[in-house]
Amino acid sequence: MFNKVRDEFPFDDLPEANMMKAPSTAITSNMEDYLERIYLLIRDRRVARVKDIAESMGVKNPSVNNAVSELKKLGYVEQEPYGYVLLTETGEEEAQRIVGRHRLLHSFLVQLGVPSEIAEHDACNMEHYLSAETINAVSAFCNSHKKPKNERGLGAAARKPTGNTVSGS
């Protein structure tokens, strides 16, 4: 379910500037992947269980338990024994930042012509390592290339050759 490409509308719903902070130095890229997945599971299913995290990431339960234990030490998640994994306020903020960077980079790569599945994979790798300055530059570029609201969702067939939209039939 989570390995498929996310539904995105390039440049139309980009993360806010606070999502563009530099990656936390206290958390590894692997832990960021777990945090992102927990966030997405909670968003989509309302809960995150070790079993679901493992299944969606293609790993074994002990790997998830180790990651959750580390994320607990860092103050990003809470979990009662054998219970749901919950994000702390700090964990949710960090996860939103990671997801925001991912969405921005995926949208940017797709707009460059990279096939969506490749863009998804590359965005997942890039989100962990780009500086805040680079992310902010990508965000500024994307914001300057947003489609006007009256052109969103219109395909090429719905436009006159001049680029103006066609009204009616």
C-alpha positions in Angstrom: 0.0 0.0 0.0 2.7 2.5 0.9 5.2 1.5 -1.7 3.0 2.9 -4.5 3.6 6.4 -5.6 1.7 9.0 -3.6 -0.9 11.1 -5.3 0.6 14.5 -5.9 -0.3 17.6 -7.8 3.1 19.1 -8.7 3.7 22.5 -7.1 0.0 23.0 -6.2 0.2 22.0 -2.5 3.8 22.4 -1.4 5.0 22.3 2.2 5.3 25.4 4.2 8.7 26.9 4.9 8.9 25.4 8.3 9.0 22.0 6.7 12.2 22.9 4.9 14.5 22.9 7.9 17.7 21.0 7.7 17.6 17.4 8.7 18.0 16.7 12.4 21.5 15.6 13.2 20.2 13.4 16.1 18.4 11.0 13.7 19.7 8.8 11.0 18.2 8.5 7.5 17.0 5.1 8.4 15.2 6.4 11.5 13.7 9.2 9.4 12.3 6.5 7.1 10.7 4.8 10.1 9.3 8.1 11.4 7.9 9.0 8.0 6.2 5.6 7.7 4.7 5.8 11.2 3.4 9.2 10.3 1.8 8.0 7.1 0.3 5.0 8.7 -1.3 7.1 11.4 -2.5 9.6 8.8 -4.0 6.9 6.5 -5.1 4.2 9.0 -5.4 6.3 12.3 -3.0 3.8 14.0 0.5 2.5 13.6 1.3 -1.0 14.8 4.7 -2.7 14.7 3.2 -5.4 12.4 1.9 -2.8 9.9 5.2 -0.8 10.0 7.1 -3.9 9.2 4.8 -5.0 6.4 4.7 -1.6 4.7 8.5 -1.3 4.9 9.3 -4.9 3.9 11.2 -5.6 7.2 10.8 -8.0 10.1 9.1 -7.0 13.4 12.4 -7.1 15.4 13.8 -4.4 13.1 10.8 -2.2 13.7 11.0 -2.9 17.5 14.7 -1.7 17.4 13.8 1.4 15.5 10.8 2.2 17.7 13.1 1.8 20.8 15.6 4.2 19.3 12.9 6.7 18.3 11.5 6.5 21.9 15.0 7.3 23.3 15.1 10.4 21.0 11.6 11.5 22.1 9.9 11.0 18.8 7.5 8.2 19.6 5.7 6.6 22.5 4.5 3.0 22.8 3.0 0.9 25.5 4.2 -2.7 25.5 2.6 -4.4 22.5 0.5 -1.3 21.8 0.2 1.2 19.0 3.2 3.4 18.1 2.3 7.1 18.7 4.1 10.2 17.6 5.1 12.7 20.2 4.6 16.4 19.3 8.3 16.5 18.4 8.0 13.3 16.4 5.0 14.6 14.5 6.8 17.9 13.7 9.9 16.0 12.5 7.8 13.6 10.5 5.9 16.4 8.8 9.2 18.0 7.9 10.4 14.8 6.3 7.2 14.2 4.4 7.2 17.8 3.3 10.7 17.6 1.9 9.8 14.3 0.2 6.7 15.7 -1.4 8.6 18.8 -2.6 11.4 16.8 -4.1 9.1 14.3 -5.7 7.0 17.1 -7.3 10.2 18.9 -8.5 11.6 15.7 -10.1 8.4 14.9 -11.8 8.2 18.4 -13.2 11.7 17.9 -14.6 10.4 14.9 -16.5 11.6 12.1 -14.2 9.1 9.2 -14.3 7.0 9.2 -11.1 8.3 5.9 -9.7 11.9 6.9 -10.2 11.2 10.4 -8.7 9.6 8.6 -5.7 12.7 6.5 -5.1 15.1 9.4 -5.7 13.1 11.8 -3.5 13.3 9.3 -0.7 17.0 9.2 -1.0 17.5 13.0 -1.5 15.2 14.1 1.4 17.7 13.0 4.0 20.8 14.7 2.6 20.0 18.0 1.0 20.9 21.1 3.0 18.2 23.6 4.1 19.6 26.1 1.6 19.1 23.6 -1.3 15.6 22.7 -0.2 14.7 26.3 0.2 16.0 27.0 -3.3 14.0 24.1 -4.8 10.9 25.4 -2.9 11.4 28.9 -4.2 11.8 27.6 -7.8 8.7 25.4 -7.5 6.7 28.3 -6.0 7.7 30.5 -8.9 6.6 27.9 -11.4 3.1 27.1 -9.9 0.3 27.0 -12.5 -2.3 29.8 -12.1 -5.4 28.5 -10.3 -7.5 28.9 -13.4 -5.2 26.5 -15.3 -4.9 23.7 -12.7 -6.3 20.4 -13.8 -6.8 21.4 -17.4 -5.1 19.1 -19.9 -3.3 20.3 -23.1 -6.5 19.5 -25.1 -8.4 22.1 -23.1 -6.1 24.9 -24.1 -5.9 27.1 -27.2 -2.6 26.9 -29.0 -1.8 30.3 -27.5 -1.9 28.7 -24.0 -5.2 30.4 -23.1 -7.9 28.2 -21.6 -10.9 27.3 -23.7 -14.2 28.1 -21.9 -17.2 25.9 -22.5 -17.2 23.2 -25.1 
